[in-house]
Structures are given as C-alpha cells and as structure tokens.
C-alpha cells in the first residue's frame, strides 16, 4: 500500500516543478531578462609612433580608441581624420577604424620634431596626438627645373623638377604637390602635379613663340620654388606655302578642278572698300592654275560678269562618251544666263538661260547626268540637261524659299538641301523629282554654312558660327558633332584623302569683317578639331580646291585692315594671292 502511494505522487511533483519553471501559477506575469550594461564610450585616442624616422620613408603608426579609463573601446569604428605638424601626413583625408584600432602608413617629409593628430571626423570631440617624432634628413629649400633649350609651339617637351637642399643635394624624401607656371601663362600642365621621391619628369607644351621659362612652386607653402633655363620656342611650321598669284584679284569666284588637273578660276568680284565707299565690280575674266608649275595663265572670258555664281564640272558615269563630258556649266550670280566652258578650246559659250533669275542658289550634278539648280531667293528648282542644253522645272518645289543654303549629293543619289536662313532640311529624289522634308532639323538656323560629304556617307554641316552637326541619311536626323575651334563664316571646307576636313580662313565677325589666318582640321572619328598652321594671308570669300595630288589650293578672297576710328573705318580689297596646303 505504501509503494502504490509513492508511485501515484510523481505526477504531482512533476506538475509542481513545471509550474515553478514557468514563473509561478498560470495567473502570474513573466519578468523580462535584465538589460546588458551599455558599452563604454570612446573619449580619446591613443596615437603611437616610432620615436625617430627618416624624412620620406614610410612607417606605420597605431591609433586606438579609448574610454575614460584608458580601456580599448572595441565597438568604435568611426571615420578619423589625420594631420601632422608638417601638414603632410601621407594619409587619405579620412581613415576608418575597425574594432576600435587601426595601423596606418605615414610618410613625413619635413625634418625636425613632428607629431600626428587623430580627430573623429563626425564629432571632432574625440582626439589624440602621438609622441614627438624626430624626423631626420635634409629639408628641401628650392627646386631644380631643367628643360630643353629649344621647343616648338604646340609640341610637348620633357621638363624635370628636382627638390634640393641648401647644399644643392637632392632631397629624396620630398613628395609634395607642385604648381607650374610659364612665361606665356600656358605651361601645358595640370594645375598641381605630384613630385614623388624628390624628382619627376613632366610633359610640357608651350603655346607662345619666343623666350620662355617654366617655374615650379610648392603648392602648400609657396616657399620652395625653382625656374627653368630659357627655352627658345619656335613657331609651328606652317602647313601652307605660297604659290604663284592670280592674274586678277578675285573674291566670291568659282574654282573648278578640271579633268586634266588644272583649276579653272572664273568670275568673282574685284572689291575695294575705302573710307566706307564701296567699289564692287563683278568680273568676267577666267584663268587656269597649273598645279605642276604653281602658276596661273589666262583663258577665255565668260560672256557675263558674275560673282557668287556656281560652276559645275559635267563629269560622271552618265555623261561619259558624250560631248558634254568634262565641260563646266556656269549658272547664277544674280542673272538668268548660263554658259559652258570647254577645256579643249578654253572658251566659254552661252547655253539656254535659266527659267528664272536666281541669287544664292546651288547647282548639283546628279547621278543621272543632269544638274539640279535650286533656290536662290525662291523655293523653285530646275534641271539642266547637258544633251539638250535646256533647263526644265522639277516636278516639285522645295517646302520653303532658300538662299545661301547647301546642297550635297548623297551616296544613294539623293540631294540634301539644308539651311539657307532656316534650320530645316529637305531631300530631293531624282527618281520622283520631288522634295521631301528630312525627318529632323538642324540645331540652329544656318546661312552660308559649309556641307561636306564624309567618307562614311554622313554630311558635316559647319558654320557660320563655331558649331557643327552631322546628317545621317539612314535616319534622316542631325546630331551634334562637337564645336569647332573658331567660327567658319565664309571659310572653305575640303575633305582630305585621310578622311579629315580642312577648314581654312573665314570671317572673324564684327562690323569690320576682319579675315582669319587660322586653319583647323576636323576628325570625323574623334569629332574634334586641331589647328594646322596659319594662312600666310588672312582671307574670306576665297576658294579652296582639292588638287589631284592631295594638296589644297587656297586662292583669292577678301582681306581687310582693322578700322582706326575716327580716322579710318577700315579698308578692304580683293586678293590675287594663292597658297597651298600640304
């Protein structure tokens, strides 16, 4: 009986134990566990470094976050800013602690007694300073700056800067930041450059001809300086050479490369502006440039004096083996007449007149052998048929009247008509005889711009300001093509054999209309421009002709002297001079 009662009491004991482990009876509330004590807060840093180091030699120092009892605060992982007595601790501006401590490399460059300070970047309330560090080594007092004795404008040279002490010994520990200047104000260097291990060689590009020097200055203290030897800087060799002069001064004339390699210079204006009185005489004479001898010789004159006209060489596959092949069609210039130049006889003969008077029109040889004459104060266009010698109206007209626009024969046979006092463009299709608006417009209104068919089939539109854009026939849209180095109003644009485009001369702007001596090359690949020497004579309203040997003939144009008020408002005249780009 006693054994049975002991067995029966075990569930009661177990229930009592379970209730006790749950915190009492089911009606009582459980107590939360006690909160852990808060971690100690960092109050300062311990910064330890070697007692002595050599200037310019890296060493490690240790920074540790401590609490008020000088115990390690392992939870600290803030961002810390370091400084040194000499202002060059050789550290990033901010460094992060991990688990309350960190070891960092330092290079001190100034001999003497140095310390390193650490400051919490967030609050600036936690700081620490290292023991005194004795930095051994000579201190830099000046720079040695050496350069070649001669240089060429725009061509990089090597310039070496070395930190020296008072005895002119190299200070290998110097690794400061150096600022460069030059006599011409353009040293071709970044504003600041790092001098590592006391010396370094830098590329320098000087831009002004004459005697130049380059000065190096410590960017932090400005107390360490040095100046180079005198550098004799020569002008950039010009890519242009003078050639024979035309027999007659001409501006706004035409220049046409004939099949035999000579260039036909026809018409133009003999201009003379003196004291605001203007003499502007269209001329009828013509002459031929011989590329082999570099001379001009007279040829027959036109029947009509013309300036600002068009001259179109009738030479493509459609005209081969015809009587018109190799002749030159001359149209426009303010009149309605037209004429043909025959290289065989060296004479001009009149052909049938245009359907209307045009001024500022374009003339484009189509793949069909016809010549499209478009615009010139009107929206109409007409076609010249070399076989019949007659002009007939196109089926359609342009969407708007255009003057001083561009017309470019595309690789697919269509013609891009752009600008002319407008930002719009349209395409002429010889198959339909109709004009259709291009899908996109230019970024700005253009008049007197240049248009160059590039090797990839796109068209580069440039000027008359310093902007340019490219037309893509596959999409019908224009896209920016980067700025030119200077404006191209009334300049010439020639596609060279290497695919670059030469822009030469032009109009600088302003009331005086001063001519430009500058020339620049545009690269379609990089979409950048670079100067390429200067013309011997500043000019605009001139002609630029790509010769058979790859050179470019720059001829005639207008030149002006700047005004000198109140005595003279300026003097301008037509040029007979010519030069070659090669």
ZIHUFEN-V344838 format. One record per residue. N is the residue number from 1. OMEGA is omega in degrees with one decimal (* if undefined). NEAR is the number of other C-alpha atoms within 12 Angstrom. Layout:
{{N/OMEGA/NEAR} {N/OMEGA/NEAR}}
This chain:
{{1/178.2/7} {2/-179.9/8} {3/-179.3/9} {4/-179.2/9} {5/177.6/11} {6/179.7/12} {7/-178.4/12} {8/-176.5/13} {9/-176.8/14} {10/177.2/14} {11/-179.8/13} {12/178.7/14} {13/-179.9/14} {14/178.9/13} {15/179.5/15} {16/179.1/17} {17/-179.4/15} {18/179.8/15} {19/-179.9/16} {20/-179.3/15} {21/-179.6/13} {22/175.7/16} {23/175.7/16} {24/-178.4/16} {25/-173.9/15} {26/-179.8/13} {27/-176.3/9} {28/178.2/11} {29/179.8/10} {30/-179.8/13} {31/179.6/10} {32/177.9/7} {33/-180.0/6} {34/179.9/6} {35/178.3/8} {36/178.8/7} {37/-179.0/7} {38/179.8/8} {39/179.3/15} {40/-179.2/21} {41/177.8/24} {42/178.9/32} {43/-179.5/26} {44/178.7/32} {45/167.3/40} {46/-178.5/33} {47/-176.5/33} {48/-179.9/29} {49/176.4/32} {50/-179.3/24} {51/-178.8/21} {52/178.1/25} {53/174.8/29} {54/178.0/29} {55/177.8/35} {56/-179.9/32} {57/-177.2/28} {58/174.0/24} {59/179.9/26} {60/169.5/24} {61/-175.7/34} {62/176.3/29} {63/-175.9/42} {64/176.4/42} {65/-178.0/40} {66/175.1/29} {67/-176.6/23} {68/179.0/16} {69/-180.0/14} {70/175.9/16} {71/179.6/22} {72/176.2/27} {73/-173.8/29} {74/-179.2/21} {75/-177.1/21} {76/177.5/30} {77/-177.5/25} {78/177.3/29} {79/-171.1/27} {80/177.8/37} {81/-176.8/32} {82/174.0/37} {83/176.4/31} {84/-176.0/32} {85/-177.3/26} {86/176.3/27} {87/-179.6/24} {88/-178.4/31} {89/179.3/34} {90/-178.4/35} {91/167.7/27} {92/-179.6/17} {93/-179.6/19} {94/178.0/20} {95/-174.5/25} {96/174.0/28} {97/172.1/28} {98/-179.7/22} {99/171.8/19} {100/-178.2/30} {101/178.5/31} {102/177.1/28} {103/-171.1/22} {104/176.8/30} {105/-179.2/23} {106/171.8/33} {107/177.7/37} {108/-171.9/43} {109/-174.1/41} {110/177.7/37} {111/180.0/30} {112/179.8/22} {113/-175.3/24} {114/171.4/33} {115/178.2/35} {116/-179.6/41} {117/176.8/37} {118/-178.4/41} {119/176.4/35} {120/-174.7/31} {121/-175.4/21} {122/-174.1/15} {123/-176.3/15} {124/-177.9/19} {125/-179.8/17} {126/-176.0/29} {127/175.5/30} {128/-178.2/30} {129/-177.5/28} {130/169.5/29} {131/177.9/23} {132/-178.0/21} {133/176.5/32} {134/-177.9/24} {135/-178.2/31} {136/177.2/22} {137/-178.2/26} {138/178.0/27} {139/178.1/34} {140/178.0/37} {141/-179.7/28} {142/178.7/32} {143/165.5/40} {144/-178.0/33} {145/-178.0/34} {146/-178.8/30} {147/175.6/31} {148/-179.1/25} {149/-177.4/21} {150/177.9/26} {151/177.3/30} {152/179.4/26} {153/176.6/31} {154/-179.9/25} {155/-176.3/22} {156/172.7/21} {157/179.5/28} {158/-179.5/26} {159/-177.0/35} {160/179.3/29} {161/180.0/44} {162/176.6/41} {163/-177.6/41} {164/174.4/29} {165/-175.6/25} {166/179.3/16} {167/-179.4/14} {168/174.2/16} {169/178.7/22} {170/176.8/26} {171/-174.0/36} {172/-179.0/28} {173/-178.0/35} {174/178.3/42} {175/-176.7/36} {176/177.1/42} {177/-172.0/32} {178/177.2/37} {179/-176.1/32} {180/171.0/39} {181/177.9/31} {182/-177.3/31} {183/-177.2/26} {184/177.6/22} {185/-179.4/18} {186/-178.2/23} {187/178.8/33} {188/-179.7/29} {189/169.8/28} {190/-179.2/17} {191/178.5/19} {192/179.9/20} {193/-177.1/26} {194/176.1/28} {195/-175.4/31} {196/177.7/26} {197/173.4/26} {198/-179.3/35} {199/176.5/31} {200/176.9/28} {201/-175.3/22} {202/171.7/30} {203/-179.3/24} {204/175.3/34} {205/178.9/34} {206/-170.7/38} {207/-175.4/29} {208/178.1/26} {209/179.5/24} {210/179.3/21} {211/-175.0/24} {212/171.0/33} {213/176.7/35} {214/-178.9/42} {215/175.9/36} {216/-177.9/41} {217/175.6/35} {218/-173.3/32} {219/-177.1/24} {220/-174.0/19} {221/-177.2/19} {222/-178.0/19} {223/-179.7/17} {224/-176.4/30} {225/175.1/31} {226/-178.0/30} {227/-177.6/28} {228/169.4/32} {229/178.0/23} {230/-179.4/21} {231/177.8/32} {232/-174.6/25} {233/-179.1/29} {234/176.9/21} {235/175.1/22} {236/178.6/21} {237/-178.1/21} {238/175.7/25} {239/-178.7/25} {240/175.0/30} {241/179.9/24} {242/175.7/25} {243/-179.3/26} {244/-179.4/26} {245/175.5/28} {246/179.0/37} {247/-177.2/25} {248/173.6/34} {249/-176.6/36} {250/169.4/46} {251/-176.8/44} {252/178.8/40} {253/174.6/46} {254/177.1/44} {255/-173.0/42} {256/176.3/39} {257/179.8/34} {258/-175.8/32} {259/179.6/21} {260/177.3/19} {261/175.9/25} {262/-179.0/30} {263/178.1/40} {264/175.1/47} {265/-173.0/54} {266/172.8/55} {267/-177.3/43} {268/-179.2/45} {269/172.4/37} {270/-168.3/34} {271/173.2/32} {272/176.9/27} {273/178.2/25} {274/178.4/21} {275/177.1/20} {276/171.0/16} {277/-171.2/15} {278/169.6/16} {279/-175.7/17} {280/-173.2/24} {281/170.3/25} {282/-177.5/31} {283/-178.0/32} {284/-174.0/31} {285/178.4/34} {286/178.0/41} {287/-176.8/39} {288/175.5/38} {289/176.8/37} {290/-175.9/26} {291/-178.3/30} {292/-177.4/18} {293/-178.1/14} {294/-177.6/26} {295/176.7/26} {296/177.2/28} {297/-177.7/24} {298/170.5/22} {299/-178.2/29} {300/179.9/26} {301/176.3/30} {302/177.0/36} {303/-177.4/25} {304/174.4/32} {305/-174.8/30} {306/171.4/40} {307/-177.4/38} {308/-177.1/40} {309/178.5/42} {310/175.0/43} {311/-172.8/41} {312/177.6/39} {313/-179.0/35} {314/-177.4/41} {315/168.7/30} {316/-173.2/22} {317/-177.9/17} {318/-177.1/22} {319/-179.4/24} {320/178.9/18} {321/173.6/14} {322/-178.6/17} {323/-177.4/20} {324/-172.8/31} {325/177.5/28} {326/176.9/32} {327/-178.4/34} {328/177.0/42} {329/179.4/47} {330/-177.8/52} {331/169.2/52} {332/-173.7/39} {333/178.1/38} {334/-179.9/26} {335/-178.2/28} {336/-176.0/26} {337/175.9/31} {338/179.8/39} {339/-177.7/38} {340/174.0/39} {341/179.5/38} {342/-179.5/28} {343/-178.5/31} {344/-179.7/19} {345/-176.3/14} {346/-179.7/25} {347/173.2/25} {348/173.0/30} {349/-179.2/25} {350/171.9/24} {351/-177.4/28} {352/-175.8/25} {353/171.7/27} {354/179.4/37} {355/179.1/26} {356/178.3/28} {357/-178.5/26} {358/177.6/35} {359/-175.1/32} {360/179.8/36} {361/173.4/44} {362/177.2/45} {363/-173.1/42} {364/175.6/39} {365/179.7/36} {366/177.6/37} {367/178.0/25} {368/-175.7/27} {369/176.7/31} {370/178.2/36} {371/178.3/43} {372/175.3/47} {373/-171.0/52} {374/173.1/54} {375/-175.2/39} {376/-177.0/39} {377/-178.5/26} {378/176.1/27} {379/-177.1/29} {380/176.5/33} {381/179.0/39} {382/-177.8/38} {383/174.3/37} {384/178.5/38} {385/-178.2/28} {386/-178.1/35} {387/-178.2/23} {388/-176.5/16} {389/-175.6/24} {390/172.7/23} {391/175.6/29} {392/-178.3/26} {393/173.7/25} {394/-179.3/29} {395/-179.5/19} {396/175.7/24} {397/176.5/30} {398/-179.3/38} {399/-177.9/26} {400/175.7/29} {401/-178.2/29} {402/175.3/38} {403/-178.0/33} {404/175.7/37} {405/175.2/42} {406/176.6/43} {407/-174.2/42} {408/175.6/38} {409/-179.3/33} {410/-178.4/33} {411/179.3/20} {412/176.9/21} {413/175.9/24} {414/179.6/32} {415/176.1/40} {416/175.5/48} {417/-174.1/53} {418/173.2/56} {419/-175.3/42} {420/-176.1/38} {421/-179.1/27} {422/173.0/26} {423/-176.4/27} {424/176.9/34} {425/176.7/40} {426/-175.5/40} {427/174.9/38} {428/178.9/39} {429/-179.7/29} {430/-178.6/30} {431/-179.0/18} {432/-176.6/15} {433/-175.5/25} {434/172.5/24} {435/175.2/30} {436/-178.6/26} {437/173.6/24} {438/-177.9/30} {439/-179.3/19} {440/176.1/25} {441/175.7/30} {442/-177.9/37} {443/-178.2/25} {444/175.9/28} {445/-179.1/26} {446/174.8/35} {447/-176.2/32} {448/177.6/35} {449/172.3/41} {450/177.5/43} {451/-175.6/40} {452/175.2/37} {453/-178.7/33} {454/-175.3/32} {455/179.6/20} {456/177.8/20} {457/175.1/24} {458/-177.7/30} {459/177.9/39} {460/176.1/46} {461/-176.0/52} {462/174.7/48} {463/4.7/41} {464/175.4/38} {465/-176.7/28} {466/179.4/31} {467/178.2/32} {468/176.1/38} {469/-177.2/38} {470/177.7/36} {471/178.7/39} {472/-178.4/29} {473/-177.6/31} {474/179.8/19} {475/-177.5/15} {476/-176.6/26} {477/174.2/26} {478/177.1/31} {479/178.5/24} {480/-178.9/25} {481/177.3/29} {482/-177.3/24} {483/170.0/26} {484/179.5/34} {485/177.3/25} {486/-175.6/32} {487/-172.9/34} {488/179.3/41} {489/176.6/38} {490/171.7/38} {491/174.0/44} {492/178.4/45} {493/-178.2/38} {494/175.0/35} {495/-179.8/32} {496/-176.8/29} {497/179.7/18} {498/176.6/17} {499/177.2/24} {500/-179.0/28} {501/178.2/39} {502/171.1/46} {503/-176.7/53} {504/176.1/53} {505/178.7/43} {506/-172.7/43} {507/-175.0/37} {508/179.9/29} {509/-177.9/21} {510/-176.7/11} {511/-176.6/15} {512/179.1/24} {513/-177.0/28} {514/-179.6/29} {515/-179.6/39} {516/173.6/35} {517/-168.2/32} {518/173.9/34} {519/-179.3/40} {520/177.9/37} {521/177.0/33} {522/177.0/38} {523/178.4/26} {524/-177.8/31} {525/-179.8/17} {526/-176.9/14} {527/177.1/24} {528/178.6/22} {529/177.1/27} {530/178.2/24} {531/-177.7/29} {532/180.0/29} {533/-178.1/28} {534/172.9/30} {535/175.6/34} {536/178.7/28} {537/174.3/36} {538/-175.6/36} {539/168.1/46} {540/-172.0/44} {541/179.4/43} {542/177.7/45} {543/175.4/44} {544/-173.5/43} {545/175.3/38} {546/-178.2/31} {547/-178.1/32} {548/-179.0/21} {549/177.1/18} {550/176.2/20} {551/178.4/27} {552/177.9/36} {553/175.2/47} {554/-172.3/53} {555/172.7/59} {556/-178.1/45} {557/-177.7/49} {558/177.8/43} {559/-178.7/39} {560/168.9/33} {561/-179.6/25} {562/178.5/22} {563/177.4/21} {564/-178.2/12} {565/-0.3/11} {566/-174.2/8} {567/-175.3/12} {568/178.4/17} {569/-178.7/20} {570/179.8/25} {571/179.5/28} {572/178.5/33} {573/176.4/34} {574/-177.5/38} {575/171.1/36} {576/-175.7/35} {577/179.5/35} {578/177.4/41} {579/-175.0/39} {580/173.0/35} {581/179.5/34} {582/*/22}}
